[in-house]
């Protein structure tokens, strides 16, 4: 299946739900029960079950754990870095989640387009500055970056969280681009009204 095929979720084969390992099938059914659809990232990554499990274990450890970063702030990191990485799937899917978690129908478009002009706090802009540096030039991260974040009240653990989310979604963006993963149409309207 080519990435331009109408209705294609991925350029790689997408297994049928009934052919997936039981643990993966159960997770997809639970997601569908909660959201009303199965996001295409689950279906695409189910092609490689061991990697699916590892991906979502790390995803959940970063995105669902207790942290000084709000869930909306973590989604801001995903949207901003995914925009720079030109990941259509993640900008659209996580933009929908950001709109819901921030309770703001405008925020995702602002962050994806130019977070420096978005209606967010200076603290959040500093967080995104660091996330962008991790995403594009992590080898240049130094003490000055840590000092700048600490001036905004971020702890060492918070800085790890920012870096972890940015780095993980850098990998996710690359996989989504290579697989030609398409966003579900449901994401476009979520949190807008």
Beta strands, then each sheet from edge to edge (+ up, - down):
end
